Amino acid sequence: MSIIKGLPQITRLLYTELLQNTLITSLPSNKGITFSKKTQKNSASWYIQVVIGEQRKQYYLGKDNKDTQQLIEQFKHQIAEEKSAKENRAQLVKALRESGALVPDNSIQPY
């Protein structure tokens, strides 16, 4: 008998929802993500800046135009959705912990 099968049905449903929510996530974190507009030689361009650990990387998004601004808005929307999904995962983990399931230790930081 697997561990998951030994849990009450509601706990199995919570675990399944948490797993699905985690797999859908496309951005690992919204921390350290910023957008910046730079102007050089009378031409403006947009960049996304990502901080991973101690390292800061900047990636070109495009010239300052409607398409690039729309892309930035999509990124910002995705970041906001991830924040909401992260809060949802925290609630699911709390419910799992309260129902007696084994859950990740908060003191362990991923990578």
C-alpha positions in Angstrom: 0.0 0.0 0.0 1.4 3.4 -1.0 1.5 6.2 1.5 -0.9 8.3 -0.5 -3.5 5.5 -0.6 -3.4 5.3 3.2 -4.5 8.9 3.6 -8.1 10.0 3.9 -9.8 11.0 0.6 -9.9 14.7 1.4 -6.2 14.7 2.1 -5.5 12.9 -1.2 -7.6 15.5 -3.0 -5.6 18.3 -1.3 -2.3 16.6 -2.3 -3.5 16.2 -5.9 -4.5 19.8 -6.1 -1.1 20.9 -4.7 0.7 18.7 -7.2 -1.3 20.1 -10.1 -0.8 23.7 -8.9 2.9 23.2 -8.6 3.3 21.5 -12.0 1.4 24.4 -13.8 3.7 27.0 -12.3 5.9 28.6 -15.0 7.9 31.1 -12.9 9.7 29.8 -9.8 9.5 33.2 -8.0 8.5 36.7 -8.6 11.4 38.0 -6.5 14.2 39.6 -8.4 12.3 40.2 -11.6 12.2 43.8 -12.9 11.7 45.6 -16.2 13.8 48.5 -17.3 13.6 50.9 -20.2 16.9 52.2 -21.6 17.4 54.9 -24.2 20.5 54.9 -26.4 21.0 57.1 -29.4 17.4 58.4 -29.3 16.1 54.8 -29.4 14.4 53.2 -26.3 14.4 49.5 -25.6 13.0 47.3 -22.8 14.9 44.7 -20.8 13.9 42.2 -18.2 16.3 41.9 -15.3 16.4 38.6 -13.3 18.3 38.1 -10.0 19.2 34.5 -9.3 21.2 34.1 -6.1 24.0 36.7 -6.3 23.9 36.8 -10.1 22.0 39.5 -12.0 21.1 38.9 -15.7 19.5 41.2 -18.1 17.7 40.1 -21.3 16.6 42.2 -24.2 12.8 42.2 -24.8 12.5 44.6 -27.7 12.2 48.2 -28.9 9.8 50.5 -27.0 6.6 49.9 -28.9 3.1 48.6 -28.4 4.1 44.9 -28.9 6.9 45.1 -26.4 4.7 46.9 -23.8 2.0 44.3 -24.3 4.7 41.5 -23.7 5.7 43.3 -20.5 2.1 43.5 -19.3 1.7 39.7 -20.0 4.9 39.0 -17.9 3.5 41.2 -15.1 0.2 39.4 -15.2 1.9 36.1 -15.1 4.0 37.2 -12.1 0.8 38.3 -10.3 -0.9 35.0 -11.1 2.2 33.2 -9.7 2.0 35.2 -6.5 -1.7 34.1 -6.1 -0.8 30.5 -6.9 2.0 30.6 -4.3 -0.4 31.7 -1.7 -2.8 29.0 -2.7 0.0 26.4 -2.4 0.8 27.6 1.1 -2.9 27.1 2.1 -2.9 23.6 0.6 0.3 22.7 2.5 -1.2 24.1 5.7 -4.4 22.0 5.2 -2.3 18.9 4.4 -0.1 19.4 7.5 -3.3 19.8 9.7 -4.7 16.6 8.2 -1.5 14.6 9.2 0.2 14.4 5.8 4.0 14.7 5.5 4.8 18.1 4.0 8.0 19.9 3.1 10.0 21.5 5.9 9.9 25.3 5.7 13.5 25.6 6.9 14.9 23.9 3.7 15.5 26.4 0.9 15.4 25.1 -2.7 18.7 25.4 -4.5 
